[in-house]
Amino acid sequence: MTRILSLAILFITSAFITLTFPASALSGWDYSKHSIDIDQIQSGGPPRDGIPALFEPKTLPAKWVDFLTDDDQVLGVFHNGIARAYPTRILSWHELVNDDFGGDPLLVSW
């Protein structure tokens, strides 16, 4: 009985939120002020949170890396005596890396 009551409350709450707030308020975008027709606005790429971040990526010593060329660009980070290189061609697919540098959490953004 408790589970049915919980599901009913969840359903009613969800319906209330959906009917009370416009979709723009739920998505975080304000469409009320615009200079062109809404019909003319097109997606510019993946949706919000559509690009997955990397969490605690596996690392290799530079001498073991065989998938990079001398021309590949990397974003270098040196913190707490630890050096890491993040290939930009991988960062272009993920944009964010949540990594750990000797106990300090660090966000790498591309």
C-alpha positions as a Markdown table, in Angstrom:
| # | Residue | x | y | z |
|---|---|---|---|---|
| 1 | Met | 0.0 | 0.0 | 0.0 |
| 2 | Thr | 2.9 | 2.4 | 0.8 |
| 3 | Arg | 4.4 | 1.8 | -2.6 |
| 4 | Ile | 1.1 | 2.6 | -4.4 |
| 5 | Leu | 0.7 | 5.7 | -2.3 |
| 6 | Ser | 4.3 | 6.8 | -3.1 |
| 7 | Leu | 3.8 | 6.2 | -6.8 |
| 8 | Ala | 0.5 | 8.2 | -6.7 |
| 9 | Ile | 2.2 | 11.1 | -5.0 |
| 10 | Leu | 5.0 | 11.0 | -7.5 |
| 11 | Phe | 2.6 | 11.0 | -10.4 |
| 12 | Ile | 0.5 | 13.9 | -9.1 |
| 13 | Thr | 3.6 | 15.9 | -8.3 |
| 14 | Ser | 5.0 | 15.3 | -11.8 |
| 15 | Ala | 1.7 | 16.2 | -13.4 |
| 16 | Phe | 1.5 | 19.4 | -11.3 |
| 17 | Ile | 5.0 | 20.5 | -12.3 |
| 18 | Thr | 4.3 | 19.8 | -16.0 |
| 19 | Leu | 1.0 | 21.7 | -16.0 |
| 20 | Thr | 2.2 | 24.6 | -13.9 |
| 21 | Phe | 5.5 | 25.5 | -15.6 |
| 22 | Pro | 6.1 | 26.0 | -19.3 |
| 23 | Ala | 8.7 | 23.7 | -20.9 |
| 24 | Ser | 11.1 | 26.6 | -21.2 |
| 25 | Ala | 11.1 | 27.1 | -17.4 |
| 26 | Leu | 11.9 | 23.4 | -16.9 |
| 27 | Ser | 14.7 | 23.4 | -19.5 |
| 28 | Gly | 16.3 | 26.5 | -18.0 |
| 29 | Trp | 16.0 | 28.5 | -21.3 |
| 30 | Asp | 14.0 | 31.7 | -21.4 |
| 31 | Tyr | 12.2 | 32.0 | -24.8 |
| 32 | Ser | 10.1 | 35.0 | -23.9 |
| 33 | Lys | 12.6 | 37.6 | -25.3 |
| 34 | His | 13.6 | 36.9 | -28.9 |
| 35 | Ser | 14.1 | 38.9 | -32.0 |
| 36 | Ile | 13.3 | 36.1 | -34.5 |
| 37 | Asp | 10.5 | 33.6 | -34.8 |
| 38 | Ile | 10.8 | 30.6 | -32.5 |
| 39 | Asp | 10.1 | 28.4 | -35.6 |
| 40 | Gln | 13.4 | 29.7 | -37.0 |
| 41 | Ile | 15.6 | 28.5 | -34.1 |
| 42 | Gln | 17.4 | 25.3 | -34.8 |
| 43 | Ser | 19.5 | 23.0 | -32.7 |
| 44 | Gly | 23.2 | 23.8 | -32.7 |
| 45 | Gly | 24.4 | 20.4 | -31.7 |
| 46 | Pro | 23.9 | 17.9 | -28.9 |
| 47 | Pro | 21.3 | 18.7 | -26.2 |
| 48 | Arg | 22.2 | 20.0 | -22.8 |
| 49 | Asp | 24.3 | 17.4 | -21.0 |
| 50 | Gly | 24.5 | 15.5 | -24.3 |
| 51 | Ile | 28.3 | 15.3 | -24.2 |
| 52 | Pro | 29.5 | 12.8 | -21.6 |
| 53 | Ala | 32.3 | 13.9 | -19.2 |
| 54 | Leu | 35.2 | 11.6 | -18.4 |
| 55 | Phe | 35.6 | 10.5 | -14.8 |
| 56 | Glu | 39.0 | 9.3 | -13.5 |
| 57 | Pro | 40.4 | 8.5 | -17.0 |
| 58 | Lys | 43.0 | 5.7 | -17.3 |
| 59 | Thr | 46.5 | 7.1 | -17.9 |
| 60 | Leu | 49.6 | 5.8 | -19.5 |
| 61 | Pro | 53.2 | 6.8 | -19.3 |
| 62 | Ala | 54.1 | 8.8 | -22.4 |
| 63 | Lys | 56.6 | 6.2 | -23.7 |
| 64 | Trp | 53.7 | 3.6 | -23.9 |
| 65 | Val | 51.4 | 5.8 | -25.9 |
| 66 | Asp | 51.2 | 4.6 | -29.5 |
| 67 | Phe | 47.9 | 6.3 | -30.6 |
| 68 | Leu | 49.3 | 9.9 | -30.8 |
| 69 | Thr | 51.5 | 11.4 | -33.5 |
| 70 | Asp | 54.0 | 14.3 | -33.0 |
| 71 | Asp | 51.4 | 16.6 | -34.6 |
| 72 | Asp | 48.6 | 15.8 | -32.1 |
| 73 | Gln | 47.7 | 18.6 | -29.8 |
| 74 | Val | 47.3 | 18.0 | -26.1 |
| 75 | Leu | 46.1 | 20.0 | -23.1 |
| 76 | Gly | 48.8 | 19.8 | -20.4 |
| 77 | Val | 48.2 | 20.0 | -16.7 |
| 78 | Phe | 50.8 | 20.0 | -14.0 |
| 79 | His | 49.5 | 19.9 | -10.4 |
| 80 | Asn | 50.8 | 18.4 | -7.1 |
| 81 | Gly | 53.9 | 17.2 | -8.9 |
| 82 | Ile | 51.8 | 15.2 | -11.4 |
| 83 | Ala | 51.9 | 15.9 | -15.1 |
| 84 | Arg | 49.1 | 14.8 | -17.5 |
| 85 | Ala | 48.4 | 15.4 | -21.1 |
| 86 | Tyr | 44.9 | 15.2 | -22.5 |
| 87 | Pro | 44.7 | 14.8 | -26.3 |
| 88 | Thr | 42.4 | 17.5 | -27.7 |
| 89 | Arg | 40.9 | 15.0 | -30.2 |
| 90 | Ile | 39.5 | 13.0 | -27.2 |
| 91 | Leu | 38.6 | 16.2 | -25.3 |
| 92 | Ser | 36.6 | 17.3 | -28.4 |
| 93 | Trp | 34.3 | 14.3 | -27.8 |
| 94 | His | 34.0 | 14.8 | -24.0 |
| 95 | Glu | 34.9 | 18.4 | -23.2 |
| 96 | Leu | 35.2 | 17.8 | -19.5 |
| 97 | Val | 37.5 | 15.5 | -17.5 |
| 98 | Asn | 37.0 | 14.9 | -13.8 |
| 99 | Asp | 40.4 | 13.7 | -12.6 |
| 100 | Asp | 42.4 | 13.3 | -9.4 |
| 101 | Phe | 45.8 | 14.8 | -8.9 |
| 102 | Gly | 47.3 | 13.4 | -5.7 |
| 103 | Gly | 44.1 | 13.6 | -3.7 |
| 104 | Asp | 43.0 | 16.9 | -5.3 |
| 105 | Pro | 39.9 | 16.6 | -7.5 |
| 106 | Leu | 40.5 | 18.6 | -10.7 |
| 107 | Leu | 38.1 | 19.5 | -13.6 |
| 108 | Val | 39.8 | 19.8 | -17.0 |
| 109 | Ser | 37.6 | 21.7 | -19.4 |
| 110 | Trp | 38.1 | 22.0 | -23.2 |
